[in-house]
Amino acid sequence: MIEGIIFDMDGLMLDTESIALESWERAGKDFGYVISRDLMMKAVGRTLVDTRKLLVKNLGDDFPFEEVRKVRIDYTKEFMSLNGVPMKEGLIEFLEYCRTMEIPTAVATSTNRSDAIELLEKVDIVGYFNTIVCGDEIEKGKPEPDIFLMASKKLGVKPERCIVLEDSETGILAATRANMIPIWIPDIIAESDIARENARYICDSLNEVNIIIDELNN
C-alpha cells in the first residue's frame, strides 16, 4: 500500500528549471563569466551549498557566487512577474486525486525554504501538503537520502510505503537510497542512464501517476 507521496518542486511541479538555467547564464555574463547550460545541468536537484561548490570548482575561487546568484534571482523574478509561475501538466488534477484518496503528501525540495514557500504560495498549492522539507533544513542534500527520510518521518509513513516523484537523477538516486519508490518524470534532463536504471517507474507527466498508485494499492 502507498501511504505517502513526496514531491520534488522545481522541474516536477513547477516548470522553473529552464528559467533558472537561462537566468544563471544571463547573470554570469553580467559578471564576465560563462555559466554554460551543461554546467548548470549538473546542479539540477542539488542544494544551494552544493551548487556553490560546483560553480566555484569550475569557475575559480574568485567566482562571486552570492552576487551572481542575487542577479540570477532578480532575472527569475522579473520573468515570473511578467509571465507567472508555470506549473507542470496535470499538477492540480493529481493533487486533487491525492486529497480525494486521503494520501498524505510532502514537498522535499533542494531549494531554500524562503524561496520554496514563496513559489508554492504564488501558485496557491501550499494547502495541499501535510509537510514541506527544504534544502537548508538538512545536512546532506540529494543524492543522499536525508531530505526524503525527513519528509517520510514528518508524514509518519515508513519509507518503503512512500512514492517519490522526481525529475532529476540526483533525486532519483536519493529516493532509491531512502528505500522508497522512485518515479521519474523527465524535465530538462530527458536522457539519463542513472535515472532510468534507478527509477521504479518512468512517466511522461503527472497525469500518469495515479494509474501506478491504483495498481500498487490493488
Salt bridges, closest charged atoms under 4 A:
GLU3 OE2 - ARG161 NE 3.84
ASP8 OD1 - LYS142 NZ 3.13
ASP15 OD1 - LYS88 NZ 3.76
GLU25 OE2 - LYS29 NZ 3.89
GLU66 OE2 - ARG52 NH2 2.42
GLU66 OE1 - ARG69 NH1 3.95
ASP74 OD2 - LYS70 NZ 3.68
ASP115 OD2 - ARG69 NH2 3.35
GLU118 OE2 - LYS122 NZ 3.61
GLU137 OE2 - ARG113 NH1 3.02
GLU144 OE2 - ARG177 NH1 3.50
GLU166 OE2 - LYS142 NZ 2.61
ASP187 OD1 - LYS88 NZ 2.59
